[in-house]
């Protein structure tokens, strides 16, 4: 095969995945990552021996991540451990291990809601099992589609009913339909994203029950494993080098201009960067159809968070309190009704903390617009950030009394921090907003008819997240390889 040159903008999981396939196929691959390390939103940082996740604290394979790693021969090089979730309030803790156990635990706490709980978790059980099995048979790669559908109809005939119930619904409308008790409904509403489709709600439950993972050694190890594979197969990765512009002539991308003015030519350009930034800043509105400009000017990002990372020293008394984590991830409702999320990741993987110590992440939703961003607002920004940090730790102490006395390392990040370091627009956590009302739908042949250019990542397909980033990269890698093979055959003829 002719050694086509491909430039990839962004060294997150999408960029690394497409680079891995292309480099293995013998193409000349170059990644430009503007930050000083690869991984993007799925990376880690280290403080005094504590390894903290920069973005997600777990992920679902969704029938994508593990098959991709296996195809690349990396399934033995990067190991993962199962993770789990719970919902907690006051002195109550309900592990989200399977539909039957959640139903029984909630029934003990809400004995008057037997009918509602029974109906809701019957739907959850049928839908989550069917959803999990459907995505783990190659369907995400366009394989075994008819076989999988027939198998589901035979073995899980009620899955069709569960999908019909979810159709044109959101998690909120489903909870309103199934659950009358306001307090119980609020507990369900805090799970996942604030508003998401009924189908994604089933996917959420499937992830909780069957498919939640963390990479051993921290998320940076995951990114590093892919990066090493790219380099071993001849690919180049340049960190700290920002692409300033995608070069376009006669409706075709032919390379990039770097921030220092250097020009790098290529046969294909692939952008794994934020899609809005890619289109408006790197390509330029003058090369975009009005329909795409209109879509991008009216989209909403997925909700950002304010995060606090804590490295904790231990004590005999504190060890007993940490046992409240039935699973590593807890959705906790504070005494005033505010919801926060805690993740004791050292419970899943002790290697990310020094011996006998712990890594804790605390998060809550936080509007991007509430954070001052101007140069004259720096001091005000710091004051608000510190106040939010102190408040979040105080809320976490409702779940873990005595937490503050065990803090050894403390870091925090606002939506502006995430935007600056991960390049996710407005600090978004998983692509575009998951509310079906706001989801954009792209037809790239019409919306972005730019030859030799491909966007990938969790902004080009809904919903966002790690699996979406990697599956979009898989499809585009195979498309470029196919085009390169066709060009080679033409040249031989």
ZAMARGU-4260 file (C-alpha; in steps of 0.2 Angstrom, whole numbers, plus 5000, padded with zeros to 4 digits):
<rodrens>
0) 5000/5000/5000 | 5006/5018/4996 | 5012/5026/5012 | 4998/5040/5013 | 5001/5054/5025
5) 4988/5057/5039 | 4988/5071/5051 | 4978/5069/5067 | 4973/5083/5077 | 4971/5079/5096
10) 4979/5065/5106 | 4964/5059/5116 | 4957/5041/5114 | 4948/5045/5098 | 4965/5052/5090
15) 4975/5038/5097 | 4963/5024/5091 | 4962/5030/5073 | 4981/5032/5074 | 4983/5015/5080
20) 4974/5007/5066 | 4981/5018/5052 | 4999/5015/5058 | 4997/4996/5059 | 4990/4997/5041
25) 5007/5005/5036 | 5001/5023/5034 | 5012/5038/5039 | 5003/5045/5054 | 5007/5061/5064
30) 4997/5066/5079 | 4998/5084/5085 | 4992/5086/5103 | 4992/5104/5110 | 4995/5099/5128
35) 5010/5092/5136 | 5003/5074/5138 | 4992/5063/5127 | 4975/5057/5133 | 4964/5073/5133
40) 4949/5071/5144 | 4954/5053/5148 | 4971/5055/5156 | 4978/5057/5174 | 4988/5068/5184
45) 5000/5064/5199 | 5002/5073/5216 | 5014/5066/5229 | 5011/5048/5223 | 4992/5049/5221
50) 4985/5046/5204 | 4969/5056/5200 | 4958/5055/5184 | 4957/5071/5174 | 4940/5067/5168
55) 4929/5051/5169 | 4931/5040/5184 | 4925/5025/5175 | 4918/5020/5158 | 4907/5007/5150
60) 4915/4997/5136 | 4898/4997/5127 | 4904/4983/5115 | 4917/4994/5108 | 4932/4997/5120
65) 4937/4979/5123 | 4934/4973/5106 | 4945/4987/5099 | 4959/4983/5111 | 4958/4965/5106
70) 4958/4969/5088 | 4974/4979/5091 | 4982/4965/5101 | 4982/4976/5117 | 4969/4967/5127
75) 4984/4959/5137 | 4994/4974/5139 | 4981/4985/5147 | 4971/4978/5161 | 4955/4984/5169
80) 4945/4981/5185 | 4926/4981/5187 | 4919/4996/5196 | 4902/4999/5204 | 4889/5012/5209
85) 4877/5015/5224 | 4865/5029/5229 | 4866/5035/5246 | 4857/5048/5257 | 4856/5050/5276
90) 4862/5033/5283 | 4855/5023/5268 | 4866/5015/5255 | 4859/5005/5240 | 4871/4996/5229
95) 4867/4996/5211 | 4873/4979/5208 | 4858/4971/5198 | 4839/4975/5196 | 4833/4963/5209
100) 4844/4968/5223 | 4841/4987/5219 | 4822/4983/5219 | 4823/4974/5236 | 4834/4987/5244
105) 4823/5001/5239 | 4807/4992/5244 | 4814/4990/5262 | 4816/5009/5262 | 4800/5013/5253
110) 4788/4999/5258 | 4772/5009/5251 | 4780/5010/5234 | 4780/4991/5230 | 4769/4993/5214
115) 4779/5007/5207 | 4796/4999/5211 | 4790/4982/5204 | 4785/4989/5187 | 4800/5001/5185
120) 4813/4988/5189 | 4804/4975/5178 | 4807/4987/5164 | 4825/4991/5169 | 4829/4972/5171
125) 4822/4967/5154 | 4829/4982/5145 | 4846/4982/5153 | 4849/4964/5150 | 4843/4966/5132
130) 4853/4982/5129 | 4869/4974/5136 | 4868/4958/5125 | 4864/4968/5109 | 4879/4979/5110
135) 4891/4964/5114 | 4888/4954/5098 | 4897/4965/5086 | 4883/4977/5081 | 4893/4992/5085
140) 4904/4987/5071 | 4890/4983/5059 | 4892/4965/5062 | 4880/4951/5066 | 4865/4963/5066
145) 4852/4951/5059 | 4859/4937/5070 | 4859/4947/5085 | 4841/4954/5082 | 4834/4936/5080
150) 4843/4930/5095 | 4836/4944/5106 | 4819/4941/5099 | 4820/4922/5103 | 4829/4924/5120
155) 4823/4941/5126 | 4806/4944/5117 | 4801/4957/5130 | 4816/4968/5125 | 4806/4974/5111
160) 4793/4980/5123 | 4806/4988/5134 | 4812/4998/5119 | 4795/5003/5114 | 4792/5010/5132
165) 4808/5020/5131 | 4804/5026/5113 | 4802/5045/5113 | 4804/5046/5132 | 4817/5053/5143
170) 4823/5047/5160 | 4813/5061/5168 | 4797/5056/5159 | 4799/5038/5162 | 4802/5041/5180
175) 4786/5052/5180 | 4777/5038/5172 | 4783/5024/5183 | 4785/5032/5200 | 4773/5043/5210
180) 4784/5046/5226 | 4793/5062/5224 | 4807/5058/5235 | 4810/5041/5226 | 4809/5049/5209
185) 4822/5062/5214 | 4834/5047/5218 | 4831/5040/5201 | 4833/5057/5192 | 4851/5060/5199
190) 4858/5045/5190 | 4866/5048/5174 | 4864/5065/5165 | 4850/5077/5170 | 4840/5073/5155
195) 4843/5059/5143 | 4834/5048/5131 | 4824/5032/5137 | 4836/5021/5127 | 4851/5029/5135
200) 4843/5026/5152 | 4843/5008/5148 | 4861/5009/5143 | 4865/5018/5160 | 4857/5003/5170
205) 4866/4991/5159 | 4883/5000/5163 | 4879/5000/5181 | 4875/4981/5182 | 4887/4973/5169
210) 4899/4985/5161 | 4908/4998/5172 | 4927/4998/5172 | 4943/5007/5177 | 4960/5005/5170
215) 4973/4998/5182 | 4986/5011/5185 | 4975/5025/5181 | 4967/5032/5165 | 4984/5039/5159
220) 4990/5021/5157 | 4975/5017/5145 | 4980/5032/5134 | 4999/5028/5136 | 4996/5010/5130
225) 4988/5016/5114 | 5001/5029/5111 | 5015/5016/5113 | 5007/5005/5100 | 5006/5020/5088
230) 5024/5024/5090 | 5029/5005/5089 | 5021/5005/5072 | 5030/5020/5065 | 5017/5034/5070
235) 5023/5050/5077 | 5016/5059/5092 | 5020/5078/5095 | 5014/5085/5111 | 5014/5103/5115
240) 5011/5107/5097 | 4995/5116/5093 | 4987/5116/5076 | 4982/5133/5071 | 4973/5130/5055
245) 4967/5116/5043 | 4973/5120/5026 | 4959/5120/5013 | 4959/5123/4994 | 4946/5119/4981
250) 4935/5110/4994 | 4949/5098/5000 | 4960/5097/5015 | 4978/5096/5012 | 4987/5099/5028
255) 4988/5110/5043 | 4997/5125/5049 | 5005/5124/5067 | 5004/5138/5080 | 5022/5143/5075
260) 5018/5145/5057 | 5025/5129/5051 | 5015/5120/5037 | 5013/5101/5037 | 5006/5093/5022
265) 4996/5077/5021 | 4984/5066/5011 | 4971/5066/5024 | 4967/5077/5040 | 4958/5069/5054
270) 4952/5080/5069 | 4948/5072/5085 | 4947/5089/5093 | 4931/5098/5099 | 4920/5098/5084
275) 4914/5116/5086 | 4932/5122/5088 | 4937/5111/5073 | 4924/5119/5061 | 4924/5137/5067
280) 4942/5140/5072 | 4952/5127/5062 | 4942/5125/5046 | 4934/5142/5046 | 4916/5147/5042
285) 4920/5152/5025 | 4922/5134/5021 | 4906/5128/5029 | 4889/5126/5023 | 4876/5138/5031
290) 4866/5122/5038 | 4881/5117/5048 | 4885/5134/5054 | 4867/5135/5060 | 4868/5119/5069
295) 4884/5123/5078 | 4878/5140/5083 | 4863/5132/5092 | 4870/5116/5100 | 4872/5114/5119
300) 4886/5105/5127 | 4884/5091/5140 | 4884/5097/5158 | 4901/5102/5165 | 4906/5098/5183
305) 4916/5106/5197 | 4928/5093/5204 | 4939/5091/5219 | 4952/5077/5220 | 4958/5072/5238
310) 4973/5061/5243 | 4969/5054/5260 | 4979/5047/5274 | 4971/5033/5283 | 4967/5029/5301
315) 4959/5014/5310 | 4943/5025/5313 | 4943/5032/5295 | 4945/5014/5288 | 4928/5010/5296
320) 4920/5025/5289 | 4926/5021/5271 | 4917/5004/5272 | 4901/5015/5268 | 4907/5013/5250
325) 4898/4997/5246 | 4905/5001/5228 | 4918/5014/5223 | 4905/5027/5215 | 4892/5035/5226
330) 4878/5046/5221 | 4874/5055/5238 | 4860/5067/5242 | 4865/5080/5255 | 4853/5085/5269
335) 4848/5100/5260 | 4843/5090/5244 | 4859/5094/5234 | 4866/5079/5225 | 4885/5076/5224
340) 4895/5061/5217 | 4910/5053/5226 | 4922/5040/5218 | 4934/5031/5230 | 4944/5024/5215
345) 4958/5017/5226 | 4944/5004/5232 | 4944/4997/5214 | 4963/5000/5211 | 4974/5002/5226
350) 4989/5005/5215 | 4984/5023/5211 | 4987/5028/5229 | 5003/5026/5241 | 5001/5011/5253
355) 4987/5013/5265 | 4981/5029/5257 | 4966/5033/5246 | 4961/5043/5231 | 4944/5052/5232
360) 4935/5062/5218 | 4920/5073/5223 | 4910/5081/5209 | 4894/5091/5206 | 4886/5099/5191
365) 4891/5117/5189 | 4886/5129/5175 | 4900/5136/5164 | 4891/5153/5164 | 4893/5154/5183
370) 4912/5156/5182 | 4920/5172/5179 | 4932/5171/5164 | 4939/5188/5160 | 4957/5194/5164
375) 4951/5206/5177 | 4941/5192/5186 | 4955/5181/5191 | 4955/5186/5209 | 4936/5184/5210
380) 4937/5167/5201 | 4950/5161/5214 | 4938/5166/5228 | 4923/5157/5220 | 4934/5142/5216
385) 4940/5140/5234 | 4923/5143/5241 | 4916/5129/5230 | 4930/5118/5235 | 4926/5120/5254
390) 4908/5118/5251 | 4910/5102/5242 | 4922/5095/5255 | 4909/5100/5268 | 4895/5091/5259
395) 4906/5075/5257 | 4909/5075/5276 | 4890/5071/5277 | 4894/5055/5269 | 4911/5053/5277
400) 4912/5061/5294 | 4930/5066/5298 | 4935/5067/5280 | 4944/5084/5281 | 4956/5079/5295
405) 4963/5065/5283 | 4966/5076/5268 | 4985/5075/5262 | 4983/5082/5244 | 4970/5093/5237
410) 4966/5099/5219 | 4951/5106/5211 | 4945/5111/5194 | 4931/5121/5187 | 4922/5120/5170
415) 4934/5133/5164 | 4949/5122/5170 | 4942/5107/5160 | 4940/5117/5145 | 4958/5124/5146
420) 4966/5107/5148 | 4955/5095/5139 | 4948/5107/5125 | 4930/5101/5128 | 4919/5116/5124
425) 4913/5124/5140 | 4920/5110/5150 | 4908/5097/5143 | 4909/5080/5150 | 4903/5069/5136
430) 4900/5078/5120 | 4884/5087/5116 | 4870/5088/5129 | 4861/5071/5131 | 4844/5079/5131
435) 4835/5073/5115 | 4828/5090/5113 | 4845/5098/5110 | 4854/5083/5101 | 4861/5088/5084
440) 4861/5076/5070 | 4875/5077/5057 | 4875/5070/5040 | 4893/5074/5035 | 4891/5071/5017
445) 4879/5086/5017 | 4885/5096/5032 | 4903/5095/5029 | 4907/5090/5011 | 4926/5093/5013
450) 4937/5081/5004 | 4951/5071/5013 | 4945/5077/5030 | 4936/5067/5044 | 4930/5072/5061
455) 4930/5059/5075 | 4927/5059/5093 | 4912/5060/5105 | 4906/5076/5097 | 4902/5068/5080
460) 4890/5055/5086 | 4877/5054/5101 | 4879/5050/5115 | 4897/5055/5119 | 4909/5046/5130
465) 4924/5034/5128 | 4915/5021/5117 | 4908/5034/5105 | 4926/5042/5104 | 4933/5025/5099
470) 4920/5018/5088 | 4920/5034/5077 | 4939/5032/5076 | 4937/5014/5071 | 4925/5018/5056
475) 4936/5032/5050 | 4952/5022/5051 | 4944/5009/5040 | 4937/5021/5028 | 4954/5029/5026
480) 4963/5012/5024 | 4950/5007/5011 | 4953/5024/5001 | 4971/5021/5002 | 4970/5004/4995
485) 4959/5010/4981 | 4972/5024/4977 | 4986/5011/4977 | 4977/4999/4965 | 4973/5014/4953
490) 4991/5019/4953 | 4997/5001/4949 | 4985/5000/4935
</rodrens>
